Amino acid sequence: MNGNMIGRVFNNRYRITERIGIGGMAEVYRAQDQVLGRVVAVKVMLPQYAADSEFTHRFRQEAASAANLQSPYIVNVYDWGQDEGTYYIVMEFVHGSDLKTAIQARGAIGQRKVAEIGAQVCKALSVAHGQDIIHRDVKPQNIMIQPDGNVKVMDFGIARAKNSVKSQTSAVLGTAHYISPEQAQGKDLTPASDIYSLGIVLYEAVTGQLPFDGPDSVSVAMKQVSEYPVAPRQVNPEIDPGLEAIIMRALEKDPLSRFATVNDMKHALDDFLAGRPVNVDPDGTQLMGAAFPSGAPNATSVMEPMEGADAQGRTMVADEQRQEEGMSGKKKALIVIGIVAALALIAGLIFALVPKSGTVPDVSGKTVAEATVLLQADGYTLGTTTEIYSDTVESGIVISTDPTAGSTLAQGGTVNLTVSKGKGQVSVPNVTGKSAAEAAAAIAKEGLTAVEGTAEYSSTVEEGKVIRTDPAAGSKVDAGSNVAYILSKGSETVEVPDVSGMTQKEAEAKLTSAGLTLGDVAEQESSKVSEGDVISQNPSSGTKVAKGTSVKIVVSSGLAEPPDVEGKSEGDATDALKNAGYSVKTSYSSSESVKEGYVISQSRSGTTVTITVSTGPKSSSSSSSSSTSSSSKVSSSSTASSSTTSKAG
């Protein structure tokens, strides 16, 4: 399939350009959407699955469900269908690399980054679980890391909507290293299965290795069912116990012992990131971010500072005992030694009752968990924690202490922390006219999350540049909020319709329905176009113009009243009427008062003017033969009832 797919066009729209990945059930290609002019990813099912009627039913049902999942942390599904027996899904093309590639290249990833990734994946899964959709194949290969560090979860195309297909069919799907125990056993799945798989992902990301491995998928699946993983801190002692507790809670074999929802898991990760106590147990027991849990393997406990009284007392008693053992039995020596020992013990007790003083350590720039460990190591107790907004200190980081760092404070004293909540409300920057990359950078600079919105046509903004943002520029939003930037698709073009011969009202209606507007309306006399009808238009019909363009029209005003030609010669009258745009019809009649060849009268009917031309006086009976002959000639050629017609032009 691979070589033959390049250049193929699905649904007369998506042209395949290169293969970018292959999995167990499908190949993924980069393609060009020839309608919207954007790059997309097309996932093409392998032939052995496309030929399976049960799978194709599943595919149709679940691709539709995946297309309805809308989240900035989920790869958008734009389209899906069948083309010449091949099933395909059209998805958003995400720039960046998958988490598996990052782990293979770098090994273990920083704890805070792992927690951030986990929290964002929880957001994506929360949207799916809210629609009764279980992903079923959460693994680092399906988590894309974008250049801005945010993630997008993909491959919801094989997710199973609740009760969508038989459980027997569903049980075989998934990847052995990441499937839950119940999935390995073919049991009914719940959102808790995705939580388990995410726990595996976080374990691998923070340690650089999988919790379960084996020579084949069956052996790995069996370990998922029957074995517990090595604690992450046995692999990497620097892993925070709070993060370890979150991962191990997600990896409970019993689904009911895991986090109740992905939102609960996200809250625990948020607490870890903010340095707050991490709550992972169903009974509400809290685990401080850097305080080791009791009984944890390889845990190192911070011992309370030894009180000086006991130490000093024990030292002096030991001295006394040694001296007593070396005595020669002299009573005087015993008395002296006893007095010295008693005084030393009293002094030690007095010393113990007086608190020792120390210097408050500087914990600014530390997380609350780190600050707690440092304060306890110096013999101090953590007091209240006050959160305030800060434009300069990252959220969850200590800004200052009370008493201030360097102050003298008796050991056992309480130290209060002021912790940053990050930036407060920030203004959405104006990125109109910028490219997508420039807009994303400007939005991120303000501590906001840039999200590409649906492109729109614009007659004023160049294609590929930002039209506006949502929320609008200048709006006040919480730091970290999503800001969508809307790119221009350029001007939308339409074809100008032909409105010639229509009335002005009809022409306006047709232009409006085509997405155009009626512009200037001029009038012009016309002998060919009825009064009120369109003679011409600008731009002409068939021209491609931007949507909303105005079209000018020229409307016929008909003809002006014909000129008065009575008394003019037949030739002059005919020329004058033709020049005025009229057709001329001529009739002849005798006249006693109008000279032969001149117009007696005229009448108009539409664009035709009939003129009556004089043939001179009527002939008398006494006329000479020549006159008779002449009259007869006139009479035979032109009588009062005879006529000819001459058209203008």
Disulfide bonds with the S-S distance in Angstrom:
none
